[in-house]
Amino acid sequence: MDQLRNTPVFAVIGDSAAFGTGDEIKPGEFRGWARILAENFRDGCEYLNFARPGAKSAEVSTIQLEKAIANSPDICAVIAGGNDLLRNDFDPVRLYQNLKFACEKLAEIGSEVLMFELHDPNRLIKLPKVLKRLLAKRVEAVNHVYRKISLEFDITFVKTREIQDVHELANWHIDRMHPGPKGHFILARKFSELLRNRGWNIQMPAYIGQIKRSKRQNRVWLIRNGLPWFLKRSVDLLPAVLILLFIETLKLIPAKLRGIDLDAIPIFSEIEGLELPNSISISQAS
């Protein structure tokens, strides 16, 4: 695409992190880092957000991608993986294939691709040891996919965990899984910085504040939205959690009594010894 076009087309495909969840400026209206970024192109831009909360990479790389490409975007954010990892059938190889396909198609039309890695949710929320271990492994698998994609394609990639003080609670939504208003602003500034360095006519966003919510409002949100989401995801991951609990229990039994070689049992085949095409194996997360 011609970067000198007066009004570039900026499309967004992905999940809730691309949709703007965590930065609700009025009931039912979400802003998010992508919209903040769009509002800071000096010559304006055509902003199209096709992201949907709950979307997995399969949807992003097909339905949403087709909508984006139909508008010939100069820039396209591709944000997916968070919902994939929260399902029991999580397959990082499939995630890699989906994201690679999306990047290839966007590269064919000369679109600048934006992506960012996942933060470490275990630094923000307290979980039982078994869930913490599961989450750490899967987040690392997703980030491994992102890093591989960023090396294979010339994309604008934000290494979220390298942002100073990124895990401060003030940067995060009450669910601790999505950026809050301040977190979305930080992401917008980081992308602005990277795009400026790549020649795009964009200014650095100025902080525009955030809506203060009372403790009561936060409690109401958790009851109405957070609890149902957590219960649903718990059911999705239940088989995987039970496997981990079984293995952890076996570890407490003396080897002679259990008669099982635990080293022969992969905790999660998608992590242990996983090899993505043309990549090194993922190291086991702690």
C-alpha positions as CSV (number, residue, x, y, z in Angstrom):
1,M,0.0,0.0,0.0
2,D,1.1,3.6,-0.6
3,Q,2.0,5.1,2.8
4,L,1.6,8.6,1.3
5,R,-2.1,8.2,0.8
6,N,-3.8,11.1,2.6
7,T,-6.2,9.0,4.6
8,P,-4.9,5.5,5.2
9,V,-7.4,2.7,5.9
10,F,-6.8,1.2,9.4
11,A,-8.6,-2.1,9.9
12,V,-8.7,-4.2,13.1
13,I,-9.5,-7.9,13.3
14,G,-9.3,-10.0,16.5
15,D,-10.9,-10.6,19.9
16,S,-11.9,-8.5,22.9
17,A,-8.4,-7.0,23.3
18,A,-8.8,-5.6,19.8
19,F,-12.5,-4.7,20.3
20,G,-11.7,-2.4,23.2
21,T,-12.9,-4.4,26.2
22,G,-11.7,-2.7,29.4
23,D,-12.1,0.8,28.0
24,E,-15.9,1.5,28.0
25,I,-16.4,5.2,27.6
26,K,-20.2,5.0,27.9
27,P,-22.6,2.1,28.3
28,G,-22.1,-0.2,25.4
29,E,-19.5,2.0,23.7
30,F,-15.9,0.9,23.8
31,R,-12.9,2.9,22.7
32,G,-9.7,0.9,23.1
33,W,-6.1,1.3,22.0
34,A,-7.0,0.9,18.3
35,R,-9.5,3.7,18.2
36,I,-7.1,5.9,20.2
37,L,-4.4,5.1,17.6
38,A,-6.8,5.8,14.7
39,E,-7.7,9.3,16.1
40,N,-4.0,10.3,16.1
41,F,-3.2,10.0,12.4
42,R,-2.3,13.5,11.4
43,D,-4.3,13.4,8.2
44,G,-7.0,11.2,9.6
45,C,-7.8,7.6,8.7
46,E,-10.6,5.4,7.8
47,Y,-11.0,3.2,10.9
48,L,-12.7,-0.2,10.6
49,N,-13.0,-2.5,13.6
50,F,-14.2,-6.0,12.8
51,A,-13.1,-7.6,16.1
52,R,-15.5,-9.5,18.3
53,P,-15.2,-10.5,22.0
54,G,-14.9,-14.2,22.2
55,A,-13.5,-14.6,18.7
56,K,-10.8,-17.3,18.2
57,S,-8.1,-17.3,15.6
58,A,-10.1,-19.5,13.2
59,E,-12.8,-16.8,12.9
60,V,-10.2,-14.0,12.8
61,S,-8.3,-15.6,9.9
62,T,-11.4,-16.2,7.8
63,I,-14.5,-14.2,8.4
64,Q,-12.9,-11.1,9.9
65,L,-9.9,-11.2,7.5
66,E,-12.1,-11.3,4.5
67,K,-14.0,-8.2,5.7
68,A,-10.7,-6.4,6.3
69,I,-9.1,-7.3,2.9
70,A,-12.3,-6.2,1.1
71,N,-11.4,-2.7,2.3
72,S,-7.8,-2.8,1.2
73,P,-6.3,-1.7,4.5
74,D,-3.0,0.1,4.6
75,I,-2.7,-1.1,8.2
76,C,-4.3,-4.1,9.9
77,A,-4.1,-5.1,13.5
78,V,-4.3,-8.9,14.0
79,I,-5.0,-9.7,17.6
80,A,-6.0,-13.3,18.4
81,G,-4.9,-16.2,20.6
82,G,-6.3,-15.2,24.0
83,N,-9.6,-17.1,23.5
84,D,-7.8,-20.1,21.8
85,L,-5.7,-20.8,24.9
86,L,-8.8,-20.8,27.2
87,R,-10.3,-23.8,25.4
88,N,-9.6,-27.4,26.2
89,D,-8.8,-28.1,22.5
90,F,-6.1,-25.5,22.4
91,D,-3.6,-26.2,19.6
92,P,-0.8,-23.7,19.2
93,V,0.2,-25.2,15.9
94,R,-3.3,-24.4,14.6
95,L,-3.0,-20.9,16.1
96,Y,0.3,-20.4,14.3
97,Q,-1.2,-21.6,11.0
98,N,-4.2,-19.3,11.3
99,L,-2.1,-16.2,12.1
100,K,0.5,-17.0,9.4
101,F,-2.3,-17.3,6.9
102,A,-3.7,-13.9,7.9
103,C,-0.3,-12.3,7.7
104,E,0.4,-13.8,4.3
105,K,-2.8,-12.5,2.9
106,L,-2.3,-9.1,4.3
107,A,1.3,-9.0,3.0
108,E,0.1,-9.8,-0.5
109,I,-1.8,-6.5,-0.5
110,G,1.0,-4.6,1.2
111,S,-0.8,-4.0,4.5
112,E,1.2,-3.1,7.6
113,V,0.4,-5.7,10.3
114,L,0.2,-4.8,14.0
115,M,0.4,-7.5,16.7
116,F,1.3,-7.6,20.4
117,E,2.2,-10.3,22.8
118,L,0.2,-11.4,25.9
119,H,1.0,-10.1,29.4
120,D,1.5,-12.4,32.4
121,P,-1.9,-12.7,34.0
122,N,-0.4,-14.7,36.9
123,R,1.2,-11.4,38.1
124,L,-2.3,-9.8,38.4
125,I,-4.6,-12.5,39.6
126,K,-4.3,-15.2,42.3
127,L,-5.1,-18.7,41.1
128,P,-4.8,-22.2,42.5
129,K,-1.4,-23.7,41.7
130,V,-2.7,-26.1,39.1
131,L,-4.6,-23.3,37.2
132,K,-1.6,-21.0,37.5
133,R,0.6,-23.7,35.9
134,L,-1.8,-24.3,33.1
135,L,-2.3,-20.6,32.3
136,A,1.5,-20.0,32.3
137,K,2.2,-22.8,29.9
138,R,-0.5,-21.8,27.5
139,V,0.3,-18.0,27.6
140,E,3.9,-18.9,26.8
141,A,2.8,-21.1,23.9
142,V,0.8,-18.2,22.4
143,N,3.6,-15.8,22.9
144,H,6.0,-18.2,21.2
145,V,3.7,-18.2,18.2
146,Y,3.6,-14.4,18.2
147,R,7.4,-14.2,18.3
148,K,7.8,-16.7,15.5
149,I,5.3,-14.7,13.3
150,S,7.1,-11.5,14.1
151,L,10.4,-13.0,12.8
152,E,8.8,-14.4,9.7
153,F,7.0,-11.3,8.6
154,D,7.9,-7.6,8.7
155,I,5.3,-6.6,11.2
156,T,4.9,-3.9,13.8
157,F,5.1,-6.0,17.0
158,V,4.8,-4.7,20.6
159,K,6.6,-6.8,23.2
160,T,4.1,-6.1,26.0
161,R,6.1,-7.5,28.8
162,E,9.0,-5.2,28.0
163,I,6.9,-2.1,28.7
164,Q,7.9,-0.5,31.9
165,D,5.6,-1.2,34.9
166,V,3.1,-2.9,32.5
167,H,1.8,-5.2,35.3
168,E,0.8,-2.3,37.6
169,L,-2.9,-2.9,38.6
170,A,-3.8,0.6,37.5
171,N,-3.2,-0.4,33.9
172,W,-5.7,-3.2,33.9
173,H,-9.4,-3.8,33.8
174,I,-11.0,-5.3,36.9
175,D,-11.0,-8.7,35.2
176,R,-7.1,-8.5,35.1
177,M,-7.3,-10.1,31.6
178,H,-7.9,-7.0,29.5
179,P,-6.2,-3.6,29.6
180,G,-8.0,-0.9,31.4
181,P,-8.3,2.7,30.0
182,K,-4.7,3.4,31.0
183,G,-3.5,0.2,29.6
184,H,-5.2,0.8,26.2
185,F,-3.6,4.2,26.2
186,I,-0.2,2.8,26.8
187,L,-0.6,0.3,23.9
188,A,-1.8,3.1,21.6
189,R,1.3,5.2,22.4
190,K,3.6,2.2,21.9
191,F,2.1,1.5,18.5
192,S,2.2,5.2,17.6
193,E,5.9,5.2,18.4
194,L,6.7,2.2,16.3
195,L,4.6,3.4,13.4
196,R,6.2,6.8,13.4
197,N,9.6,5.1,13.2
198,R,8.3,3.2,10.1
199,G,7.3,6.4,8.4
200,W,3.6,6.8,9.2
201,N,2.3,10.3,9.7
202,I,1.0,9.9,13.2
203,Q,1.3,11.8,16.4
204,M,1.8,10.5,19.9
205,P,-1.6,10.3,21.7
206,A,-2.1,12.6,24.7
207,Y,-3.6,10.9,27.8
208,I,-7.4,11.6,27.7
209,G,-8.3,10.3,31.2
210,Q,-10.6,7.6,32.2
211,I,-14.0,7.0,33.8
212,K,-13.8,6.4,37.5
213,R,-15.9,3.5,38.7
214,S,-17.0,3.0,42.3
215,K,-16.3,-0.2,44.2
216,R,-20.0,-1.0,43.9
217,Q,-19.9,-0.6,40.1
218,N,-16.9,-2.9,40.0
219,R,-18.7,-5.5,42.1
220,V,-21.8,-5.3,39.9
221,W,-19.6,-5.8,36.8
222,L,-18.0,-8.9,38.3
223,I,-21.3,-10.5,39.2
224,R,-22.9,-9.7,35.8
225,N,-20.0,-10.3,33.5
226,G,-16.9,-11.7,35.3
227,L,-18.5,-14.6,37.2
228,P,-20.4,-16.1,34.2
229,W,-17.3,-15.7,32.0
230,F,-15.1,-17.5,34.7
231,L,-17.6,-20.3,35.1
232,K,-17.8,-20.9,31.4
233,R,-14.1,-20.9,30.9
234,S,-13.7,-23.2,33.9
235,V,-15.9,-25.8,32.2
236,D,-14.0,-25.4,28.9
237,L,-10.7,-26.2,30.7
238,L,-12.0,-28.7,33.2
239,P,-10.6,-31.8,31.4
240,A,-7.1,-30.2,31.2
241,V,-7.2,-29.2,34.8
242,L,-8.2,-32.7,35.9
243,I,-5.2,-34.1,34.1
244,L,-2.9,-31.7,35.9
245,L,-4.5,-32.5,39.2
246,F,-4.0,-36.2,38.5
247,I,-0.4,-35.8,37.7
248,E,0.2,-33.5,40.7
249,T,-1.4,-36.2,42.9
250,L,0.8,-38.9,41.4
251,K,3.9,-36.9,42.3
252,L,3.0,-37.3,45.9
253,I,3.0,-41.1,45.7
254,P,6.4,-42.8,46.1
255,A,7.6,-44.1,42.7
256,K,7.7,-47.7,43.8
257,L,4.1,-47.6,44.8
258,R,2.7,-45.8,41.8
259,G,4.6,-47.9,39.2
260,I,4.3,-45.1,36.6
261,D,7.0,-43.2,34.9
262,L,5.8,-39.6,35.2
263,D,8.5,-38.4,32.8
264,A,6.7,-40.4,30.1
265,I,3.5,-38.5,30.7
266,P,3.3,-35.2,28.7
267,I,1.6,-32.6,30.9
268,F,0.3,-30.9,27.8
269,S,1.3,-32.1,24.4
270,E,0.8,-28.7,22.9
271,I,3.6,-27.3,25.1
272,E,6.0,-30.1,26.0
273,G,8.4,-30.5,23.1
274,L,6.2,-28.6,20.7
275,E,7.9,-27.8,17.4
276,L,6.4,-25.2,15.1
277,P,7.5,-25.4,11.5
278,N,11.1,-24.1,11.1
279,S,11.3,-23.3,14.8
280,I,13.0,-24.5,17.9
281,S,11.1,-26.4,20.5
282,I,9.2,-24.4,23.2
283,S,11.0,-24.7,26.5
284,Q,8.9,-25.9,29.4
285,A,7.4,-23.1,31.4
286,S,7.9,-23.1,35.1
